[in-house]
């Protein structure tokens, strides 16, 4: 039984329908998972397909379903046979004989190929199900294909011999997208919360949306959790619950009354002997989930059913009893139960404090449930402003951006202190950067100005965070303005002053190309300050030092705040790209992966990184869509610097494949972007602009572009930019006059300079020598260019310099790896983590780890980064 997602299921069903041979397939899935919708879509996609929906009310009528199946065969002879077919006996031997007779008759009719699709085949009457099961794997020569769906497949089912697929639940992201359609205008964070409690089932989500109050859906009022279940889900709940004793059912109902329950509170001396230890049995069966010293109902849908199934009087009594039982083991659980019995004016605040503690230990779903109940109980929500911001901060650090945004929006409607107002703006800024990269320029300056006297430290911190955010977007004008506003504040306390100083040093590096940290700043171990320092070092082109800071941040023990290591991974990749070390950049991306809550896969930043990854492997077909989508999203996110970076990569790729005209069109797009957003990468792209101009004979335009580069370098010195300038000056020289400038440009490189830029200079020099008829010298420079590109890990440019993409190391590696191992390599190079690879290949995590070990041994390497370095091109 192979688990498949929706797309894989559809492809498998269509493959059976359109295959050369007759066959059958059965798709299993729980009620509401979307089987009926999928099989209807497959039917519509087929030229010869008939859908049969089984009427469960006819299951008491023998052969009613069998007649319906025959009626779906588009041939009068088959329909007539199905209508008058009868059984002599329901004995197994007679049923097998009857199935044989039916198959003989169908083969004799020589039907045109046709597909019968049976939805809910397990609802067929007993005789029909047995006949269909006996026929399903003996369809050769009949012209028929059978596609069936079912909720479950008992061990005695006649369909056991059929190929079976199990439909996986939808991802939370896909389910949230459905929820947005079901509830237009709903708060996206609320829809996400409901989606997570639907366990991948669209029908459950629909019922949750219907049961929620309209104001709660819009995010105006708290959400009641767990959501009220619908009676329409009775079959699903029974399927999840199975056959339970009265003692087990009572235990499950008690556990369902709270998001988590201390296990020791359930092993109570007052319980009957038969009930003691029942929790451990339910854990072993997978009905309960063990979470440290606590347990919870594993499936949120079952918990919702159990939570709401008893009368309010009984539930209140059980909460009172459970409050007493849980208090010795977990005060948070006791407070949860107390809130249903003896809530007072402080209950909301106490529950919210519990939520903050839970979020800090990665119990995000439980924290959210505590927070929603806290908001429901609090008579004065203004008192919750400060703890709401603490909760949002804790959730943000755990990667729960949607929930964090929900509580920030709730806080925005509350009144608080000057410090709270500034903290609220900082949180809004951080969430905006994480979710959409948008910086609210006007609001930041206004809020800082309003509170500058009452809370200068908070105002200074706010302005510093906003300034570094603008600097990351290469908006120096706004960054300088915010730092100037910070400089005008009253004297700050040491910590706030240190933060402003750190940002000032890094922004200065962006502006001048020099990074000079103030006294003591380099020793600062705060993760945020380390990240700011790494920015300054990268902007000053001190890539090795930036690499050391980011690597230290990655390996630092920060289990409570994984955000810093994750963002450091992202910036390490960006640092290596700027350094021109493509191999190291790909290794950093592969180590980081793409499933980051803080740099979402759909954000322009992530799309740009993945597009660059594909382009660096010379996968133009994969790179171009990613880069164009990155530019499109960057436009809506207010990120002109990413529009420029994406266009520059597209221009370089076009030049690589010998298409200077397309490259020039991309450069035109770059020049239309605001000048203040042009980064160091923009300086390098001017070199591509000049090279494309020379290739099409537009030397005058190339001369103007070179002058623009010279002007930019006077404003902001750049070692990489100066190397590019020397190359383009040589390119613009006519004929043999370019030889001396090319030699000077080549000789100016040092071992610390970008090997990629060296390769570009040597390749351009080789092309000019070849045009002058200096074949031997051209060959020598081309070989040196290929070596430089190999050192940089630039597959496409290395192939162009060498005239072929096949290297000896690639041939050796390919011959040493099996097909399964090559597939693992391919996924490693795509940035997938081991668990993601295991899920995609339907193997265990241990299997992936063992295969990687064999790959390392075969190739004589020791890590993923070395694998990416050695096989970056052979995995294409």
Secondary structure, 3 states (H helix, E strand, C coil): CEEECHHHHHHHHHHHHCCCCCEEEEEECCCCCCHHHHHHHHHHHCCCEEEEECCHHHCCCCCHHHHHHHHCCCCHHHHHHHHHCCCCCCCHHHHHHHHHHHHHHHHHHCCCCEEEEEECHHHCCHHHHHHHHHHHCCCCCCCEEEEEEECCCCCCCCCCCCEEEEECCCCHHHHHHHHHHHCCCCCHHHHHHHHHCCCCCHHHHHHHHHHCCHHHHCCCCCCCCCCCCCHHHHHHHHHHHCCCCHHHHHHHHHHHCCCCEEHHHHCCCCCCCCCCCHHHHHHHHCCEEEECCEEEECCHHHHHHHHHCCCHHHHHHHHHHHHHHHHCCCHHHHHHHHCCCCCCCCHHHHHHHHHHHHHHCCCHHHHHHHHHHHHHHCCCHHHHHHHHHHHHHHHHHCCCHHHHHHHHHHHHCCCCCHHHHHHHHHHHHHHHHHHCCCCCHHHHHHHHHHCCCCCHHHHHHHHHHHHHHHHHCCCHHHHHHHHHHHHCCCCCCHHHHHHHHHHHHHHHHHHHCCCCCCCCHHHCCCHHHHHHHHHHHHHCCCHHHHHHHHHHHHHCCCCCCCHHHHHHHHHHHHHHHHHCCHHHHHHHHHHHCCCCCCCCCCCHHHHHHHHHHHHHCCCHHHHHHHHHHHHHHHHHHCCHHHHHHHHHHHHHHHHHCCCHHHHHHHHHHHHCCCHHHCCHHHHHHHHHHHHHHHHCCCHHHHHHHHHHHHHHHHHCCCHHHHHHHHHHHHHCCCHHHHHHHHHHHHHCCCCCCCHHHHHHHHHHHHHHHHHCCCHHHHHHHHHHHHHHHHHHCCHHHHHHHHCCCCCHHHHHHHHHCCHHHHHHHHHHHCCCCHHHHHHHHCCCHHHHHHHHHHHHHHHCCCCHHHHHHHHCCCCC
